[in-house]
Amino acid sequence: MGRTTVGPAPCTSTCTSTPRGSPTTGWRVGDTRRVLEPISPRSPRTVDRAVFTQRWNDLSFLHWPVDPALIAPLLPPGTTPDLQDGTTWVGLVPFEMSHIGIFGTPPIPYVSRFPETNVRLYAKDVRGRRGVVFRSLEAGRLLPVLAAITSYHLPYKWARMSIERGDGSRCYRSSRRWPGPRPASSRVQVRIGNRIEGDALAHFLTARWGLFSTWYGGRTVWAPVDHAPWALHSAHLEHLDEDLVARAGIRELARDQTHVMWSPGVSVRIGRPVPL
């Protein structure tokens, strides 16, 4: 399987271009307890000294259930698939990145605002920490791509991208420039629905308070992520034409079980990466 196309038509011309609680009750970086973190809408830890601060805007979350045995070989050493009712999930998440600061610096104009689309998996480590594993991240600015590859060794790709905003709808386009494999592209259109409250699967797919990455020398690292609880909405997938998921090595998906959500976004703090 390669490119997936869903929906009758592409994006149309109707679109126009808290405090987290007491740190003593949460987990801290370096905690060696081996109890699996609970799924919580709030981060179980604070990031007091952020390497990166940024804002994620206008996110659409597309997810598909997938066999954990197919995902396990794609994860960094020392991590295993995180499961919800015996199933793990792969996500395709287009959004707008903005307000990027490094070590507390103010956002840099122009380079700190751009579209992004990532393909992500969900994992846990032996200390019980849950996190995201990015298989690819398309970004519309080259300089942030180079910075993220250097600092967190994340698989960023420079792409030609756009987001179009209509009355209750969002259209996201991406076409990879560098590095390969190419061609690799996506076109997603969703219509935003009602607010979601108390949904266990929605929390499992979005309440991710860390990221795993394979760093220099093949070491696996984990970095804490902190932000306010998500404001999540249901969404209807009006159009999907993409091959980013297949390019990321995930080819066997239950495409008839697409789970779709949208969020206006959150402001985010990302801490320093530490080895497992």
C-alpha positions as a Python dict, from the first residue, in 0.01 Angstrom:
ca = {
    (1, 'M'): (0, 0, 0),
    (2, 'G'): (120, 355, -74),
    (3, 'R'): (-81, 671, -121),
    (4, 'T'): (-420, 692, 48),
    (5, 'T'): (-704, 903, -91),
    (6, 'V'): (-1032, 960, 94),
    (7, 'G'): (-1318, 1194, 6),
    (8, 'P'): (-1483, 1321, -309),
    (9, 'A'): (-1273, 1631, -371),
    (10, 'P'): (-954, 1808, -266),
    (11, 'C'): (-944, 2122, -51),
    (12, 'T'): (-1181, 2370, -211),
    (13, 'S'): (-1158, 2739, -286),
    (14, 'T'): (-1402, 2817, -4),
    (15, 'C'): (-1105, 2806, 232),
    (16, 'T'): (-899, 3120, 289),
    (17, 'S'): (-546, 3114, 310),
    (18, 'T'): (-219, 2699, 3426),
    (19, 'P'): (-26, 2585, 3677),
    (20, 'R'): (21, 2207, 3680),
    (21, 'G'): (-9, 2135, 4051),
    (22, 'S'): (252, 2054, 4309),
    (23, 'P'): (577, 1920, 4162),
    (24, 'T'): (600, 1686, 4462),
    (25, 'T'): (294, 1493, 4344),
    (26, 'G'): (415, 1446, 3989),
    (27, 'W'): (702, 1273, 3815),
    (28, 'R'): (1042, 1435, 3777),
    (29, 'V'): (1311, 1389, 3517),
    (30, 'G'): (1533, 1106, 3637),
    (31, 'D'): (1259, 932, 3838),
    (32, 'T'): (1341, 559, 3839),
    (33, 'R'): (1000, 423, 3940),
    (34, 'R'): (879, 157, 3697),
    (35, 'V'): (505, 215, 3732),
    (36, 'L'): (344, 314, 3403),
    (37, 'E'): (238, 677, 3407),
    (38, 'P'): (-138, 726, 3414),
    (39, 'I'): (-308, 893, 3118),
    (40, 'S'): (-382, 1242, 3241),
    (41, 'P'): (-506, 1560, 3067),
    (42, 'R'): (-239, 1751, 3263),
    (43, 'S'): (133, 1693, 3257),
    (44, 'P'): (259, 1490, 3557),
    (45, 'R'): (574, 1705, 3562),
    (46, 'T'): (671, 2065, 3505),
    (47, 'V'): (941, 2183, 3266),
    (48, 'D'): (1106, 2466, 3455),
    (49, 'R'): (1405, 2512, 3223),
    (50, 'A'): (1278, 2473, 2869),
    (51, 'V'): (1513, 2422, 2577),
    (52, 'F'): (1234, 2515, 2336),
    (53, 'T'): (915, 2712, 2389),
    (54, 'Q'): (661, 2717, 2107),
    (55, 'R'): (294, 2725, 2023),
    (56, 'W'): (103, 2461, 1828),
    (57, 'N'): (-202, 2607, 1649),
    (58, 'D'): (-495, 2468, 1450),
    (59, 'L'): (-411, 2099, 1488),
    (60, 'S'): (-597, 1818, 1318),
    (61, 'F'): (-536, 1471, 1460),
    (62, 'L'): (-588, 1178, 1223),
    (63, 'H'): (-528, 833, 1376),
    (64, 'W'): (-555, 470, 1275),
    (65, 'P'): (-529, 154, 1488),
    (66, 'V'): (-237, -72, 1402),
    (67, 'D'): (-94, -403, 1518),
    (68, 'P'): (170, -340, 1789),
    (69, 'A'): (391, -612, 1636),
    (70, 'L'): (423, -400, 1321),
    (71, 'I'): (515, -88, 1517),
    (72, 'A'): (767, -236, 1764),
    (73, 'P'): (1057, -258, 1510),
    (74, 'L'): (1011, 112, 1426),
    (75, 'L'): (1062, 235, 1784),
    (76, 'P'): (1390, 346, 1945),
    (77, 'P'): (1581, 89, 2154),
    (78, 'G'): (1450, 68, 2509),
    (79, 'T'): (1090, 154, 2418),
    (80, 'T'): (785, -57, 2337),
    (81, 'P'): (444, 27, 2185),
    (82, 'D'): (202, 200, 2419),
    (83, 'L'): (-136, 25, 2405),
    (84, 'Q'): (-499, 122, 2449),
    (85, 'D'): (-715, -191, 2488),
    (86, 'G'): (-443, -402, 2324),
    (87, 'T'): (-402, -174, 2023),
    (88, 'T'): (-154, 97, 1936),
    (89, 'W'): (-210, 386, 1696),
    (90, 'V'): (-32, 583, 1425),
    (91, 'G'): (-107, 953, 1387),
    (92, 'L'): (-91, 1204, 1104),
    (93, 'V'): (-103, 1551, 1258),
    (94, 'P'): (-97, 1870, 1048),
    (95, 'F'): (-86, 2206, 1229),
    (96, 'E'): (80, 2548, 1247),
    (97, 'M'): (393, 2602, 1454),
    (98, 'S'): (459, 2951, 1595),
    (99, 'H'): (632, 3152, 1868),
    (100, 'I'): (946, 2939, 1880),
    (101, 'G'): (1194, 3045, 2148),
    (102, 'I'): (1524, 2883, 2249),
    (103, 'F'): (1639, 2889, 2614),
    (104, 'G'): (1393, 3167, 2695),
    (105, 'T'): (1469, 3393, 2398),
    (106, 'P'): (1181, 3581, 2233),
    (107, 'P'): (1035, 3425, 1918),
    (108, 'I'): (1232, 3495, 1603),
    (109, 'P'): (1018, 3669, 1337),
    (110, 'Y'): (943, 3482, 1013),
    (111, 'V'): (1136, 3162, 1089),
    (112, 'S'): (927, 3078, 1397),
    (113, 'R'): (590, 3055, 1219),
    (114, 'F'): (522, 2783, 962),
    (115, 'P'): (302, 2479, 885),
    (116, 'E'): (409, 2135, 1004),
    (117, 'T'): (280, 1780, 956),
    (118, 'N'): (412, 1485, 1153),
    (119, 'V'): (372, 1108, 1148),
    (120, 'R'): (384, 982, 1506),
    (121, 'L'): (374, 665, 1711),
    (122, 'Y'): (317, 607, 2082),
    (123, 'A'): (567, 436, 2312),
    (124, 'K'): (667, 378, 2672),
    (125, 'D'): (1001, 304, 2838),
    (126, 'V'): (1110, 82, 3128),
    (127, 'R'): (1064, 371, 3373),
    (128, 'G'): (698, 393, 3282),
    (129, 'R'): (725, 719, 3092),
    (130, 'R'): (494, 758, 2794),
    (131, 'G'): (586, 960, 2489),
    (132, 'V'): (562, 1027, 2120),
    (133, 'V'): (799, 879, 1860),
    (134, 'F'): (813, 1086, 1544),
    (135, 'R'): (870, 891, 1224),
    (136, 'S'): (875, 1206, 1011),
    (137, 'L'): (806, 1578, 1053),
    (138, 'E'): (741, 1799, 751),
    (139, 'A'): (810, 2171, 813),
    (140, 'G'): (773, 2479, 596),
    (141, 'R'): (1093, 2658, 710),
    (142, 'L'): (1445, 2526, 650),
    (143, 'L'): (1623, 2687, 947),
    (144, 'P'): (1398, 2527, 1215),
    (145, 'V'): (1440, 2194, 1034),
    (146, 'L'): (1817, 2216, 1067),
    (147, 'A'): (1793, 2326, 1432),
    (148, 'A'): (1562, 2037, 1529),
    (149, 'I'): (1777, 1779, 1348),
    (150, 'T'): (2086, 1906, 1532),
    (151, 'S'): (1936, 1950, 1881),
    (152, 'Y'): (1695, 1657, 1921),
    (153, 'H'): (1800, 1445, 1621),
    (154, 'L'): (1440, 1440, 1499),
    (155, 'P'): (1358, 1328, 1142),
    (156, 'Y'): (1252, 1668, 1011),
    (157, 'K'): (1196, 1730, 639),
    (158, 'W'): (1178, 2062, 459),
    (159, 'A'): (854, 2087, 263),
    (160, 'R'): (639, 2323, 59),
    (161, 'M'): (333, 2368, 283),
    (162, 'S'): (16, 2571, 334),
    (163, 'I'): (-286, 2594, 564),
    (164, 'E'): (-617, 2734, 445),
    (165, 'R'): (-882, 2835, 696),
    (166, 'G'): (-1251, 2845, 609),
    (167, 'D'): (-1574, 2873, 805),
    (168, 'G'): (-1547, 2566, 1024),
    (169, 'S'): (-1298, 2388, 797),
    (170, 'R'): (-921, 2351, 763),
    (171, 'C'): (-715, 2248, 460),
    (172, 'Y'): (-350, 2140, 497),
    (173, 'R'): (-112, 2074, 206),
    (174, 'S'): (246, 1948, 211),
    (175, 'S'): (499, 1842, -54),
    (176, 'R'): (844, 1731, 63),
    (177, 'R'): (1152, 1913, -68),
    (178, 'W'): (1452, 1779, 128),
    (179, 'P'): (1574, 1531, 241),
    (180, 'G'): (1407, 1224, 91),
    (181, 'P'): (1256, 983, 33),
    (182, 'R'): (1055, 1166, -230),
    (183, 'P'): (796, 1217, -357),
    (184, 'A'): (609, 1246, -27),
    (185, 'S'): (303, 1464, 17),
    (186, 'S'): (-29, 1507, 193),
    (187, 'R'): (-352, 1697, 150),
    (188, 'V'): (-597, 1695, 439),
    (189, 'Q'): (-932, 1869, 476),
    (190, 'V'): (-1144, 1848, 793),
    (191, 'R'): (-1462, 2008, 920),
    (192, 'I'): (-1460, 2098, 1290),
    (193, 'G'): (-1729, 1957, 1516),
    (194, 'N'): (-1834, 1980, 1880),
    (195, 'R'): (-1616, 1992, 2189),
    (196, 'I'): (-1501, 1653, 2325),
    (197, 'E'): (-1511, 1594, 2701),
    (198, 'G'): (-1398, 1291, 2903),
    (199, 'D'): (-1300, 1070, 2608),
    (200, 'A'): (-1044, 807, 2713),
    (201, 'L'): (-910, 744, 2363),
    (202, 'A'): (-880, 1116, 2290),
    (203, 'H'): (-668, 1156, 2605),
    (204, 'F'): (-454, 855, 2514),
    (205, 'L'): (-376, 999, 2169),
    (206, 'T'): (-305, 1357, 2279),
    (207, 'A'): (-195, 1361, 2645),
    (208, 'R'): (169, 1286, 2563),
    (209, 'W'): (408, 1444, 2809),
    (210, 'G'): (738, 1345, 2649),
    (211, 'L'): (911, 1251, 2327),
    (212, 'F'): (1155, 972, 2245),
    (213, 'S'): (1428, 1001, 1987),
    (214, 'T'): (1729, 801, 1868),
    (215, 'W'): (2017, 1036, 1935),
    (216, 'Y'): (2378, 1045, 1826),
    (217, 'G'): (2557, 712, 1854),
    (218, 'G'): (2227, 524, 1852),
    (219, 'R'): (2136, 623, 2209),
    (220, 'T'): (1769, 663, 2294),
    (221, 'V'): (1678, 986, 2470),
    (222, 'W'): (1359, 1118, 2623),
    (223, 'A'): (1260, 1484, 2663),
    (224, 'P'): (973, 1612, 2883),
    (225, 'V'): (689, 1813, 2730),
    (226, 'D'): (456, 2041, 2926),
    (227, 'H'): (148, 2239, 2825),
    (228, 'A'): (-208, 2318, 2935),
    (229, 'P'): (-480, 2055, 2881),
    (230, 'W'): (-601, 2020, 2524),
    (231, 'A'): (-929, 2174, 2408),
    (232, 'L'): (-1038, 1895, 2174),
    (233, 'H'): (-1319, 1888, 1917),
    (234, 'S'): (-1458, 1611, 1705),
    (235, 'A'): (-1394, 1654, 1332),
    (236, 'H'): (-1512, 1507, 1004),
    (237, 'L'): (-1256, 1405, 742),
    (238, 'E'): (-1370, 1559, 413),
    (239, 'H'): (-1063, 1476, 206),
    (240, 'L'): (-736, 1283, 251),
    (241, 'D'): (-468, 1220, -10),
    (242, 'E'): (-134, 1124, 144),
    (243, 'D'): (163, 890, 133),
    (244, 'L'): (358, 1026, 435),
    (245, 'V'): (250, 737, 658),
    (246, 'A'): (368, 475, 409),
    (247, 'R'): (694, 667, 355),
    (248, 'A'): (743, 649, 732),
    (249, 'G'): (735, 269, 718),
    (250, 'I'): (374, 204, 824),
    (251, 'R'): (181, 36, 544),
    (252, 'E'): (-83, -185, 707),
    (253, 'L'): (-351, 39, 857),
    (254, 'A'): (-722, 4, 928),
    (255, 'R'): (-810, 296, 700),
    (256, 'D'): (-1181, 234, 754),
    (257, 'Q'): (-1133, 317, 1126),
    (258, 'T'): (-999, 670, 1091),
    (259, 'H'): (-1026, 869, 1415),
    (260, 'V'): (-1034, 1248, 1363),
    (261, 'M'): (-1009, 1540, 1608),
    (262, 'W'): (-920, 1909, 1598),
    (263, 'S'): (-781, 2156, 1854),
    (264, 'P'): (-720, 2532, 1848),
    (265, 'G'): (-382, 2461, 2008),
    (266, 'V'): (-158, 2496, 2313),
    (267, 'S'): (160, 2675, 2422),
    (268, 'V'): (437, 2424, 2485),
    (269, 'R'): (760, 2389, 2685),
    (270, 'I'): (1009, 2116, 2590),
    (271, 'G'): (1291, 2018, 2827),
    (272, 'R'): (1639, 1887, 2762),
    (273, 'P'): (1678, 1531, 2628),
    (274, 'V'): (1815, 1275, 2873),
    (275, 'P'): (1937, 921, 2797),
    (276, 'L'): (1714, 630, 2898),
}
